[in-house]
Amino acid sequence: MDVNGPRWRTASRSSNNGGDCVEVADNLPGRVLVRDSKDRAGGTLTFTPDAWRAFVASR
């Protein structure tokens, strides 16, 4: 993992009403991490930057 670790932010397409929210860390070389903001210890998905861009573009 990067020395500075992931810098998490709320995804821009998450709702603002406290409901479905995901956090994204895209500061690490070669990977994008995604997790549930309500269950941060519940696991993390890892995407390549290209796969993440394709996913976001398809939404």
C-alpha positions as CSV (number, residue, x, y, z in Angstrom):
1,M,0.0,0.0,0.0
2,D,1.1,3.6,-0.6
3,V,3.1,5.1,2.3
4,N,0.4,7.7,2.8
5,G,-2.4,5.2,2.5
6,P,-5.7,5.7,0.8
7,R,-7.4,9.2,1.0
8,W,-11.1,8.4,1.1
9,R,-13.8,10.8,-0.2
10,T,-17.5,10.4,-0.7
11,A,-18.2,9.4,-4.3
12,S,-19.8,12.2,-6.3
13,R,-22.8,10.0,-7.2
14,S,-23.6,9.1,-3.7
15,S,-26.9,10.4,-2.3
16,N,-26.7,13.3,0.2
17,N,-29.5,12.1,2.4
18,G,-27.4,9.7,4.5
19,G,-28.6,6.7,2.6
20,D,-26.5,4.8,0.0
21,C,-23.0,6.2,0.1
22,V,-19.7,4.8,-1.1
23,E,-16.3,6.2,-0.5
24,V,-13.6,6.2,-3.1
25,A,-9.8,6.4,-2.8
26,D,-8.2,7.1,-6.1
27,N,-4.8,8.4,-4.9
28,L,-3.0,5.1,-5.0
29,P,-0.9,4.2,-8.1
30,G,-2.7,1.7,-10.4
31,R,-5.8,1.1,-8.3
32,V,-9.0,2.7,-7.1
33,L,-10.5,1.5,-3.8
34,V,-14.2,1.6,-3.1
35,R,-16.0,0.9,0.2
36,D,-19.4,1.3,1.9
37,S,-19.3,4.4,4.1
38,K,-21.7,2.8,6.6
39,D,-19.6,-0.4,6.9
40,R,-16.0,0.7,6.4
41,A,-14.6,-2.5,8.0
42,G,-16.9,-4.6,5.8
43,G,-14.4,-4.9,2.9
44,T,-13.0,-2.9,0.0
45,L,-13.3,-3.4,-3.7
46,T,-10.3,-2.8,-5.9
47,F,-10.5,-1.6,-9.5
48,T,-7.9,-0.6,-12.0
49,P,-8.2,3.0,-13.0
50,D,-9.4,2.0,-16.5
51,A,-12.1,-0.3,-15.1
52,W,-13.3,2.4,-12.6
53,R,-13.5,5.0,-15.4
54,A,-15.5,2.5,-17.5
55,F,-17.9,1.8,-14.6
56,V,-18.5,5.4,-13.8
57,A,-19.0,6.3,-17.5
58,S,-21.7,3.5,-17.8
59,R,-23.8,4.8,-14.9
